[in-house]
Amino acid sequence: MLELYQFEQCPYCKKVRDKLTELNIDYICRNVKKGTEKRQIIMTIGGKDQVPLLVDLDNQVIMYESDRIVEFLELNYGVKK
């Protein structure tokens, strides 16, 4: 199962959410708005106070940066030919 740590107003997070929707991938969305206690969770997981953060435990992947996440999703969850 994928987990996306994000907040709604972030355009980079939207880019990742859009790709997840396009690829019809089930995921858990964790809202971690800046300045909240929940934000410490992403520091613990990945070491940065940054979103989006994708956690894919099945593939043992933790990654930041929307472009990298989108590329990862396309390569690993896109249509197989």
Sequence and secondary structure as in RCSB ss.txt:
>XXXX:A:sequence
MLELYQFEQCPYCKKVRDKLTELNIDYICRNVKKGTEKRQIIMTIGGKDQVPLLVDLDNQVIMYESDRIVEFLEL
NYGVKK
>XXXX:A:secstr
 EEEEE TT HHHHHHHHHHHHTT  EEEEE  TTSTTHHHHHHHHSSS S EEEETTTTEEEE HHHHHHHHHH
HHS   
